[in-house]
Amino acid sequence: MMIVFGLTALFALAAITAVSMLGFSIAAALPHIAAIKAALANCPQTRELRFTVREITVSPRHGQVAHLPVRIKPLAAPRPLRAAA
């Protein structure tokens, strides 16, 4: 009976310790996550690239891709606004 009580107490203590450490880790990480999200939201330097796969050539050796010509065409820059008259 004492072994059952001892093991139950040990597992309960381990569970409480694990949950509390997880809570402390999350609480410590939340300010860093918020800072990263704010930095990403304020970052104006974004670039959009589009590409189209026109041809895929497969060699008979185990289905390895032999040749994949990918041509990336940059998007045209938006026109600047005119100065006020």
DRENZA-642264 format. One line per field, with one value per residue: residue number from 1; residue in three letters; x, z, y of N, C-alpha, C in turn. Coordinates in Angstrom, 1 decimal. Example, Ala and Ser with C-alpha at 12.3 -4.5 7.8 and 13.67 -1.06 7.14 Angstrom:
! DRENZA-642264
pos = c(1;2);
code = c(Ala;Ser);
nxx = c(13.2;12.8);
nzz = c(7.8;7.1);
nyy = c(-5.7;-2.2);
caxx = c(12.3;13.7);
cazz = c(7.8;7.1);
cayy = c(-4.5;-1.1);
cxx = c(13.2;12.9);
czz = c(7.8;7.9);
cyy = c(-3.3;0.0);
This chain:
! DRENZA-642264
pos = c(1;2;3;4;5;6;7;8;9;10;11;12;13;14;15;16;17;18;19;20;21;22;23;24;25;26;27;28;29;30;31;32;33;34;35;36;37;38;39;40;41;42;43;44;45;46;47;48;49;50;51;52;53;54;55;56;57;58;59;60;61;62;63;64;65;66;67;68;69;70;71;72;73;74;75;76;77;78;79;80;81;82;83;84;85);
code = c(Met;Met;Ile;Val;Phe;Gly;Leu;Thr;Ala;Leu;Phe;Ala;Leu;Ala;Ala;Ile;Thr;Ala;Val;Ser;Met;Leu;Gly;Phe;Ser;Ile;Ala;Ala;Ala;Leu;Pro;His;Ile;Ala;Ala;Ile;Lys;Ala;Ala;Leu;Ala;Asn;Cys;Pro;Gln;Thr;Arg;Glu;Leu;Arg;Phe;Thr;Val;Arg;Glu;Ile;Thr;Val;Ser;Pro;Arg;His;Gly;Gln;Val;Ala;His;Leu;Pro;Val;Arg;Ile;Lys;Pro;Leu;Ala;Ala;Pro;Arg;Pro;Leu;Arg;Ala;Ala;Ala);
nxx = c(0.8;2.0;3.8;2.2;1.1;3.4;4.4;2.2;2.3;4.8;4.5;2.5;3.9;5.8;4.2;3.1;5.4;6.2;4.1;4.2;6.7;6.4;4.4;5.9;7.9;6.4;5.3;7.7;8.4;6.4;6.6;8.8;7.8;5.7;7.3;8.6;6.4;5.5;7.7;7.7;5.3;5.8;7.6;8.5;9.7;8.9;8.6;7.3;7.3;6.6;6.3;6.3;6.1;7.1;8.0;8.6;11.1;11.6;14.0;14.6;15.8;15.0;13.0;14.1;14.5;15.6;15.8;14.8;13.7;13.3;12.1;12.2;10.3;10.5;8.2;6.7;7.6;5.6;4.0;5.3;3.7;2.3;3.6;1.9;0.0);
nzz = c(0.0;0.7;-1.3;-3.5;-2.8;-2.6;-5.3;-6.6;-5.5;-6.4;-9.2;-9.4;-8.4;-10.4;-12.7;-11.9;-11.8;-14.5;-15.8;-14.7;-15.5;-18.2;-18.4;-17.4;-19.4;-21.6;-20.8;-20.7;-23.3;-24.7;-24.8;-26.6;-28.9;-29.5;-30.1;-32.4;-34.2;-34.3;-35.6;-38.0;-39.0;-39.4;-41.4;-44.4;-46.6;-48.9;-51.3;-54.2;-56.0;-59.0;-60.7;-63.4;-64.1;-67.0;-68.3;-67.5;-67.3;-67.1;-66.2;-67.1;-64.9;-62.0;-61.6;-61.3;-61.4;-64.4;-65.9;-65.3;-66.4;-65.0;-65.3;-63.9;-63.9;-63.2;-61.5;-62.8;-61.6;-59.5;-60.8;-60.1;-58.1;-59.4;-59.0;-57.0;-58.5);
nyy = c(-1.2;1.2;1.5;2.0;4.4;6.0;5.9;7.1;9.7;10.4;10.4;12.4;14.6;14.8;15.4;17.9;19.4;19.3;20.5;23.1;24.0;24.0;26.0;28.2;28.4;29.1;31.5;33.0;33.0;34.4;37.3;37.5;36.3;38.1;40.4;39.5;39.1;41.8;43.0;41.7;42.6;45.3;45.3;46.6;45.5;43.5;41.0;39.7;36.8;35.0;32.0;29.7;26.3;24.8;22.6;19.2;16.9;13.5;11.1;7.6;6.4;5.5;7.4;10.0;13.5;14.9;17.3;20.5;23.3;26.3;29.4;32.5;35.2;38.5;40.6;43.5;46.7;48.8;51.8;55.0;57.5;60.5;63.9;66.4;69.0);
caxx = c(0.0;2.8;4.5;1.2;1.0;4.6;4.4;1.2;2.8;6.0;4.0;1.8;4.9;6.4;3.2;3.0;6.6;6.3;3.1;4.7;7.9;5.8;3.8;7.0;8.5;5.4;5.3;8.9;8.5;5.4;7.1;9.7;6.9;5.1;8.2;8.8;5.2;5.5;8.8;7.3;4.2;6.3;8.6;7.9;10.5;8.4;8.8;6.4;7.8;5.8;7.0;5.5;6.8;6.7;8.3;9.3;11.6;12.0;14.8;14.1;16.5;14.3;12.2;14.8;14.3;16.8;16.0;13.6;14.0;12.5;12.4;11.5;10.1;10.2;7.0;7.0;7.5;4.4;4.3;5.3;2.6;2.7;3.6;0.7;0.2);
cazz = c(0.0;0.8;-2.6;-4.4;-2.4;-3.0;-6.7;-7.0;-5.1;-7.3;-10.5;-9.3;-8.3;-11.8;-13.5;-11.5;-12.2;-15.9;-16.2;-14.2;-16.3;-19.5;-18.2;-17.3;-20.7;-22.5;-20.3;-21.0;-24.8;-25.3;-25.3;-27.8;-30.0;-29.8;-30.8;-33.8;-35.0;-34.6;-36.5;-39.3;-39.5;-39.7;-42.4;-45.7;-47.7;-49.3;-52.8;-54.7;-57.2;-59.6;-61.8;-64.0;-64.6;-68.3;-68.8;-66.5;-68.0;-66.1;-66.8;-66.7;-63.7;-60.7;-61.6;-60.9;-62.3;-65.1;-66.4;-65.0;-66.6;-64.3;-65.6;-63.0;-64.6;-62.1;-61.7;-63.1;-60.4;-59.7;-61.3;-59.0;-58.1;-59.9;-58.0;-57.0;-59.4);
cayy = c(0.0;2.4;1.7;2.6;5.8;6.6;6.1;8.1;11.0;10.7;10.8;13.6;15.7;15.0;16.0;19.3;20.0;19.4;21.5;24.4;24.3;24.4;27.4;29.2;28.5;29.8;32.9;33.7;33.1;35.2;38.7;37.4;36.1;39.4;41.3;39.0;39.4;43.2;43.3;41.2;43.4;46.6;45.1;46.9;44.9;42.3;40.8;38.6;36.1;34.0;31.2;28.6;25.1;24.6;21.2;18.3;15.7;12.5;10.0;6.3;5.9;5.6;8.6;11.2;14.6;15.1;18.6;21.3;24.7;27.2;30.8;33.4;36.5;39.4;41.4;44.9;47.6;49.7;53.1;56.0;58.5;61.8;65.0;67.3;70.2);
cxx = c(0.9;3.5;3.5;1.1;2.2;4.7;3.4;1.7;4.0;5.5;3.2;2.8;5.6;5.5;3.1;4.2;6.7;5.3;3.6;5.8;7.4;5.1;4.9;7.7;7.7;5.4;6.5;9.0;7.5;5.8;8.0;8.8;6.2;6.0;8.5;7.6;5.2;6.5;8.4;6.1;4.7;7.3;8.0;8.6;9.9;8.5;8.0;7.1;6.8;6.5;6.0;6.4;6.3;6.9;9.0;9.8;12.1;12.8;14.3;14.8;15.8;13.5;12.8;14.6;15.6;17.0;14.7;13.9;12.9;12.9;11.6;11.5;9.7;9.0;7.4;6.7;6.3;4.9;4.3;4.2;3.1;2.7;2.4;1.0;0.4);
czz = c(0.0;-0.6;-3.6;-4.1;-2.8;-4.5;-7.2;-6.7;-6.0;-8.7;-10.5;-9.2;-9.7;-12.7;-13.2;-11.9;-13.7;-16.4;-15.8;-15.1;-17.7;-19.4;-18.1;-18.6;-21.6;-22.1;-20.6;-22.5;-25.4;-25.6;-26.5;-29.0;-30.5;-30.5;-32.2;-34.7;-35.3;-35.6;-37.9;-39.9;-39.9;-40.9;-43.8;-46.9;-48.0;-50.8;-53.2;-56.0;-57.7;-60.6;-62.2;-64.5;-65.9;-68.8;-67.7;-67.3;-67.0;-66.8;-66.4;-65.5;-62.5;-60.5;-61.1;-61.9;-63.0;-65.5;-66.0;-65.2;-66.0;-64.7;-64.8;-63.7;-63.5;-62.5;-61.9;-61.8;-60.6;-60.1;-60.1;-59.2;-58.7;-58.8;-58.1;-57.8;-58.6);
cyy = c(1.3;2.6;2.4;4.1;6.6;6.9;7.1;9.5;11.4;11.2;12.1;14.8;15.9;15.7;17.5;20.0;20.3;20.5;22.9;24.8;24.7;25.8;28.5;29.5;29.3;31.3;33.7;33.9;34.1;36.7;38.6;37.1;37.3;40.3;40.8;39.3;40.9;43.6;42.8;42.1;44.8;46.5;45.5;46.2;43.6;42.2;39.6;38.1;35.1;33.3;30.1;27.5;24.7;23.2;20.5;17.1;14.7;11.4;8.6;5.7;6.3;6.9;9.9;12.3;14.9;16.6;19.4;22.7;25.6;28.6;31.7;34.7;37.5;40.3;42.9;45.8;48.5;51.1;54.1;57.0;59.8;62.9;65.8;68.5;71.5);
